[in-house]
Amino acid sequence: MTTPLRLGIAGLGTVGVGIVRIVQKHSTLLATRAGRPIEIVAVSARSKTKNRDVDLSKYEWEDNPVSLAKRADIDVFIEVMGGHEGPAKDATEAAIASGKDIVSANKALLAIHGQALAETAEQAGRVIRFEAAVAGGIPVVKSMTEGLAGNEITRVMGVMNGSCNYILTRMEDAGLSYDAVFDEANQLGYLEADPELDVGGIDAGHKLALLSAIAFGTQVDFDAVELEGIGSVTIEDIHQAADMGYKIKLLGVAQMTGRGLEQRMSPCLVPDTSPLGQLQGGTNMVVLEGDAVTQIVLRGPGAGEGPTASAVMGDVMDIARGLRVSTFGQPAKTLRKARAARAAVAAPYYLRMQLIDKPGALAKVAHALGEAGISIDRMRQYGHEDTAAPVLIVTHKTTRTALEEALADFKATGVVTCDPVAIRIEAV
């Protein structure tokens, strides 16, 4: 009889329960496709008595995930607890030391400790798979490490947090303020217990750091990701961007430049006719660009029980079939430490500001831009009833350094009444 692949699941929240349901529902299908049975042996969670609407009676229970990780009767340790320290890290390290392969949905753990964990696992002949940690049900990790392995990746770009995309599209569709939609999303359970992980770009930044490592053969460096959340985006920005043919997205971009590796997660304008511009609701999208394939677009659900559990089981099936790929697509010891580059690639920018309504005000702003070497592509002035006139400017391509010089000079003009809003326009 073919030896089964034996699983231990740490964490029985939404994703953990989803994994149990897939294994129970599709046991025959999984065995046929893997060439061997897939069995859950033991599970661990904080509460044994909690009602999870799934039958766990056939599985051994461990109160401590580290004890689960050390069990001799499991082959694969599935970590879906979350958190970059404490039980998740301790149990993952214990599983590797005990000779287990790892399947994880924990983006924070891998973004912060991924290099060390990958080196330890690979030295022990173990694998770490983490498809579920990035973009939920979208098989982007597998696409990069396998399907696009013959490409030199030139850029990774995408919407990687469905909660933020929901907020931005809901603001536009309903004409609501950021605060109103934030409260709505929180009440619907779309946001993390700490909402800043979502709206501050941290969750998506973790994902971008992982994809960067695979794309460019570099060590994971979450600290080098420039993070800017969506809290400063107003309904006026959304409407006025739409007037000019753009949508606002919390966009992650990673690319290797002559100055180093650029990684940023920030609000950007994208053309409304582009795939990213047409992305609605809580859906994720990742755009991969390579020298041979040119560009591919992957779209799908970025979170939830089914999509994330599906990604976990995809990794489990690869292990069951004997497919063993290095954590980041190449041996961890060959990953180089990249020099961080801050917004090195030039781009046009959207600027929104309030000017004192008097002759010469706009000329002073244009002069400040010119002194910084920035030319104006388009400009709009909207109707107003008070003493401040709202003005929009779209620049030609410029560097972030030049833009910051111009923004600093705006203060000296005496005609800009509040801090301008500057949003990068990304070519897609």
C-alpha positions in Angstrom: 0.0 0.0 0.0 1.3 3.5 -0.9 2.5 5.4 2.2 0.2 8.3 3.0 1.4 11.9 3.4 0.6 12.8 7.1 -0.3 16.3 8.0 -0.3 18.3 11.2 -2.3 21.5 11.2 -1.4 24.4 13.6 -4.2 26.9 13.7 -7.9 26.2 13.2 -9.2 29.6 12.2 -10.8 30.2 8.9 -7.9 28.8 6.8 -7.2 25.8 9.0 -10.8 24.7 9.0 -10.9 25.2 5.2 -7.9 22.8 4.9 -9.7 20.2 7.0 -12.8 20.5 4.8 -10.9 20.1 1.6 -9.1 16.9 2.9 -12.4 15.5 4.2 -14.4 16.3 1.1 -11.8 15.4 -1.6 -9.9 12.5 0.0 -10.3 10.2 -3.0 -9.6 13.0 -5.5 -6.5 14.1 -3.7 -5.1 10.5 -3.4 -5.7 10.0 -7.1 -3.9 13.2 -8.1 -1.1 12.8 -5.7 -0.5 9.1 -6.2 -0.8 8.6 -2.4 -3.4 9.3 0.3 -3.3 12.7 2.1 -4.2 12.3 5.8 -4.6 14.7 8.7 -3.0 13.1 11.8 -3.1 15.9 14.5 -4.2 19.5 15.0 -3.5 22.3 17.4 -5.3 25.5 18.3 -5.9 27.8 21.3 -9.3 26.3 22.1 -10.3 22.7 21.9 -13.9 23.3 22.8 -14.7 26.0 20.2 -17.4 25.1 17.7 -15.8 25.1 14.3 -18.6 23.3 12.4 -16.2 20.6 11.2 -15.5 17.1 12.6 -12.1 17.0 14.3 -12.8 13.8 16.4 -10.6 11.6 14.3 -7.5 13.7 14.8 -5.1 13.9 17.7 -5.1 17.2 19.6 -2.1 19.1 20.8 -2.5 22.2 23.0 1.0 23.4 22.1 1.9 23.8 18.4 5.5 23.1 19.2 4.5 19.6 20.5 2.5 19.1 17.2 5.6 20.1 15.2 7.7 17.5 17.0 5.3 14.6 16.5 7.0 11.6 14.8 3.8 10.6 13.0 3.5 13.7 10.8 5.4 14.5 7.6 4.2 18.0 6.9 3.7 20.8 9.4 1.0 23.3 8.2 1.3 26.6 10.0 -1.8 28.8 9.6 -1.6 30.5 13.0 -0.1 33.9 12.0 2.3 36.2 13.7 6.0 36.7 13.1 7.2 35.8 16.6 6.1 33.5 19.4 4.3 30.2 18.7 4.4 30.4 14.9 8.1 31.0 14.8 8.9 28.5 17.5 6.8 25.8 16.1 8.1 26.3 12.5 11.7 26.0 13.8 10.8 22.9 15.8 9.2 21.3 12.8 12.3 21.9 10.6 14.5 20.5 13.4 12.3 17.4 13.6 12.6 16.7 9.9 9.3 18.0 8.7 8.4 19.9 5.5 6.6 23.2 6.0 3.6 24.7 4.4 2.8 28.2 5.6 0.2 30.9 5.0 2.2 33.3 7.3 3.4 36.2 5.3 4.7 38.2 8.3 6.8 35.3 9.6 8.4 34.7 6.2 8.9 38.4 5.3 10.8 38.9 8.5 12.5 35.5 9.2 12.3 33.9 5.7 16.0 34.0 4.9 17.0 32.3 8.2 14.2 29.7 8.0 14.9 28.9 4.4 18.6 28.4 5.0 17.9 26.1 8.0 15.3 24.1 6.1 17.4 23.6 3.0 20.5 22.6 5.1 18.2 19.9 6.7 16.9 18.8 3.3 13.4 20.2 4.0 11.2 22.5 2.0 9.1 25.5 2.9 6.2 26.3 0.7 4.1 29.4 1.1 1.7 29.9 -1.8 -1.1 30.8 0.6 1.0 33.7 2.1 0.8 35.8 -1.1 -2.4 36.8 -2.9 -4.6 34.0 -1.5 -5.9 31.7 -4.1 -3.7 33.1 -7.0 -0.8 30.7 -7.7 1.7 33.5 -8.1 4.6 31.8 -6.2 4.3 28.6 -8.3 4.1 30.7 -11.4 7.3 32.5 -10.6 9.4 29.6 -9.2 8.3 27.1 -11.9 6.4 28.4 -14.9 8.5 31.6 -15.3 11.8 30.1 -14.2 13.3 30.6 -17.6 12.7 34.4 -17.4 14.7 37.3 -16.0 11.9 39.0 -14.1 12.0 42.8 -14.8 9.1 44.0 -12.7 6.5 42.6 -10.2 3.4 44.7 -9.6 0.0 44.2 -8.1 -2.9 44.9 -5.8 -2.2 42.5 -3.0 -4.7 43.6 -0.3 -8.3 43.0 -1.0 -9.5 45.1 1.9 -7.8 48.2 0.6 -9.1 47.6 -2.9 -12.6 47.1 -1.5 -12.4 50.5 0.3 -11.1 52.4 -2.7 -13.6 51.0 -5.1 -16.5 51.4 -2.6 -15.5 55.0 -2.1 -15.8 55.6 -5.8 -18.9 53.6 -6.5 -20.9 55.0 -3.5 -19.3 58.5 -3.3 -18.4 57.9 0.3 -15.5 59.3 2.4 -12.6 57.1 3.4 -13.7 57.2 7.1 -17.2 56.0 6.2 -16.0 53.1 4.1 -13.3 52.2 6.6 -16.0 51.8 9.3 -18.2 49.8 6.9 -15.3 47.5 6.1 -14.5 47.0 9.7 -18.0 46.1 10.6 -18.2 43.6 7.8 -15.0 41.9 9.2 -12.9 42.8 6.1 -10.1 44.3 8.2 -7.5 42.7 10.5 -7.8 43.1 14.3 -5.2 45.8 13.8 -6.6 47.6 10.7 -3.3 49.4 10.2 -1.9 46.0 8.9 -4.3 46.4 6.0 -4.8 50.2 5.4 -1.3 51.0 6.3 0.1 48.7 3.5 1.9 46.4 6.0 0.1 43.2 5.0 0.7 43.9 1.3 4.2 45.0 2.0 5.0 41.6 3.5 3.7 39.9 0.3 5.7 42.2 -2.0 8.9 41.5 0.0 8.4 37.7 -0.6 7.7 38.1 -4.3 10.8 40.4 -4.7 13.1 37.7 -3.3 11.8 35.2 -5.8 11.9 37.6 -8.7 15.3 39.0 -8.2 17.2 36.3 -6.3 17.7 38.6 -3.3 17.3 38.0 0.4 13.9 39.0 1.8 14.1 42.6 3.1 10.8 43.8 4.4 12.5 46.7 6.1 13.5 48.1 2.7 9.9 48.2 1.4 8.6 51.8 1.2 5.2 51.8 2.9 2.4 54.3 2.4 -1.2 53.5 3.3 -4.5 54.7 1.8 -5.6 56.9 4.7 -4.8 60.1 3.0 -6.8 59.3 -0.2 -9.9 61.4 -0.4 -13.1 61.0 -2.4 -12.0 64.2 -4.2 -8.8 62.4 -5.3 -10.8 59.5 -6.6 -13.2 61.6 -8.5 -10.6 63.9 -10.0 -8.3 61.0 -10.9 -11.3 59.5 -12.7 -11.9 62.7 -14.6 -8.4 62.3 -16.1 -8.8 58.6 -16.9 -7.2 57.0 -13.8 -8.1 54.8 -10.9 -6.4 54.9 -7.5 -5.0 51.6 -6.2 -2.8 50.5 -3.3 -0.1 49.2 -5.6 3.0 47.2 -4.8 5.9 47.5 -7.2 9.3 45.8 -7.2 12.0 46.3 -9.8 15.7 46.1 -10.0 17.3 49.4 -11.0 20.8 50.6 -11.6 20.7 52.0 -8.1 19.4 48.9 -6.4 16.2 47.1 -5.6 13.1 49.3 -5.5 10.2 48.0 -3.4 7.3 50.2 -2.6 3.7 49.7 -1.5 1.8 53.0 -1.9 -1.3 54.5 -3.5 -0.8 55.0 -7.3 -2.8 56.1 -10.2 -3.2 53.5 -13.0 -5.1 53.9 -16.3 -8.7 53.0 -15.9 -8.6 50.9 -19.0 -5.8 48.7 -17.7 -6.4 45.3 -16.0 -5.4 46.9 -12.6 -7.7 49.9 -13.3 -10.6 47.6 -13.8 -10.1 45.5 -10.7 -13.1 45.8 -8.4 -13.9 44.9 -4.8 -11.8 42.5 -2.7 -10.1 40.8 -5.6 -6.3 40.7 -5.9 -4.2 41.0 -9.1 -0.5 40.4 -9.7 1.3 41.5 -12.9 4.6 39.8 -13.7 6.9 41.0 -16.4 9.8 39.0 -17.8 12.2 39.3 -20.7 10.8 36.2 -22.5 7.2 36.2 -21.5 6.8 40.0 -21.6 3.8 40.3 -19.3 1.3 38.0 -17.6 -1.6 39.0 -15.4 -2.9 36.8 -12.6 -6.3 37.7 -11.0 -8.3 36.0 -8.2 -9.5 36.0 -4.7 -6.8 37.2 -2.3 -8.2 35.9 1.0 -11.0 33.8 2.5 -11.4 30.2 3.7 -11.6 28.5 0.3 -9.0 30.4 -1.8 -6.4 30.3 1.0 -7.0 26.7 1.9 -6.8 25.9 -1.8 -3.3 27.4 -2.0 -2.2 25.5 1.0 -3.4 22.2 -0.5 -1.6 23.0 -3.8 1.7 23.1 -1.8 0.7 19.9 0.0 0.0 18.1 -3.2 3.4 19.1 -4.7 5.2 17.7 -1.6 3.1 14.5 -1.9 4.2 14.2 -5.6 7.8 14.6 -4.6 8.3 18.1 -6.1 10.8 19.9 -4.0 11.6 23.5 -4.9 13.9 25.9 -3.0 11.9 28.2 -0.8 12.6 31.3 -3.0 13.2 29.5 -6.3 16.9 29.1 -5.8 19.1 27.8 -2.9 18.8 30.3 0.0 22.5 30.5 0.4 22.8 31.9 -3.1 20.4 34.8 -2.5 22.3 38.1 -2.4 21.5 41.1 -0.2 20.2 43.8 -2.4 21.0 47.5 -2.1 17.8 49.3 -1.4 16.8 52.0 -3.9 14.1 54.5 -3.0 11.7 55.2 -6.0 14.6 55.3 -8.4 12.5 55.0 -11.6 11.1 58.2 -12.9 7.3 58.5 -13.3 4.7 61.2 -13.8 2.8 62.4 -10.7 -0.6 63.6 -9.8 -0.6 66.7 -7.6 -3.5 68.2 -5.8 -3.3 71.4 -3.9 -5.2 74.4 -2.7 -4.0 77.8 -3.8 -4.8 81.3 -2.6 -7.2 82.7 -5.1 -5.1 85.7 -6.3 -3.3 86.6 -9.5 0.2 85.0 -9.9 -0.5 82.1 -7.5 -0.3 79.4 -10.2 2.7 81.0 -11.8 4.6 80.7 -8.5 3.8 77.0 -8.3 4.8 76.4 -11.9 8.1 78.2 -11.2 8.8 76.0 -8.2 8.2 72.9 -10.4 10.5 74.3 -13.1 13.3 75.1 -10.7 13.2 71.4 -9.7 13.3 70.3 -13.3 9.7 69.2 -13.5 7.5 70.1 -16.4 3.7 70.1 -16.4 1.8 67.7 -18.7 -1.8 68.7 -17.7 -3.5 71.0 -15.3 -7.0 71.6 -14.1 -8.6 74.1 -11.8 -12.0 73.4 -10.3 -14.8 75.7 -9.4 -14.8 77.1 -5.9 -16.7 79.5 -3.6 -14.1 80.4 -1.0 -10.7 82.0 -1.0 -8.8 78.8 -1.9 -8.8 77.4 -5.4 -8.4 73.6 -5.9 -5.8 72.9 -8.5 -4.7 69.5 -10.1 -1.4 69.1 -11.9 -0.1 66.0 -13.8 3.6 66.2 -14.3 5.8 64.7 -17.0 8.1 61.9 -15.7 10.3 63.0 -12.8 12.2 61.5 -9.9 10.8 61.4 -6.4 13.9 63.4 -5.3 13.0 66.2 -7.7 9.4 66.1 -6.7 10.2 66.4 -3.0 12.4 69.4 -3.8 9.4 71.1 -5.5 7.0 70.2 -2.7 9.4 71.8 -0.2 9.6 74.9 -2.3 5.8 75.2 -2.5 5.8 76.2 1.1 8.1 79.2 0.4 5.7 80.5 -2.3 3.1 81.6 0.2 0.3 80.6 -2.0 -0.2 77.0 -1.2 -2.7 76.8 1.7 -2.1 73.2 2.9 0.2 70.2 2.3 -0.2 69.1 -1.4 -1.2 65.5 -2.2 1.3 63.7 -4.5 0.4 60.3 -6.0 2.6 58.5 -8.4 1.2 57.4 -11.8 2.3 53.9 -12.7 2.7 52.7 -16.2 1.0 49.3 -16.6 
